[in-house]
């Protein structure tokens, strides 16, 4: 008999704690090549309550969508002037270049460009930023292998980076 899972009680978490917990889940599934989404109305509710430090409301539908770092909800979309978050800007540029390239260019071409990113700006990222970059890299490979579409990957990463899917080569929903 297997041991029971020891999962936290999410209804007792603050919004910040819940955000960090969900980001960890999303990172885990992203590393497995699984893209999680949720309905727009639930996403809006999470974003609306992001500054609240009280426990999150209990729900059987607790979201499975990327939620930005605390306070990042005020960051403008990427078609606006550069944000005050240089990591977000780096990740948006990385995704915007690499996701469409994976869909349209030979593997050798995008691998060389990705190597340049990993030897350059990616070295400056925090651990959270590196995890997001790794998730983008996994989506690149999934697109190239035909296991994911550019649109689904751009949609997922646009939520994670708080920008438009079209900023990353996808189609806005």
HELIX and SHEET records of a PDB file:
HELIX    1   1 UNK A   10  UNK A   12  5                                   3    
HELIX    2   2 UNK A   15  UNK A   31  1                                  17    
HELIX    3   3 UNK A   40  UNK A   48  1                                   9    
HELIX    4   4 UNK A   72  UNK A   74  5                                   3    
HELIX    5   5 UNK A   86  UNK A  104  1                                  19    
HELIX    6   6 UNK A  107  UNK A  119  1                                  13    
HELIX    7   7 UNK A  121  UNK A  124  5                                   4    
HELIX    8   8 UNK A  127  UNK A  144  1                                  18    
HELIX    9   9 UNK A  150  UNK A  161  1                                  12    
HELIX   10  10 UNK A  165  UNK A  168  5                                   4    
END                                                                             
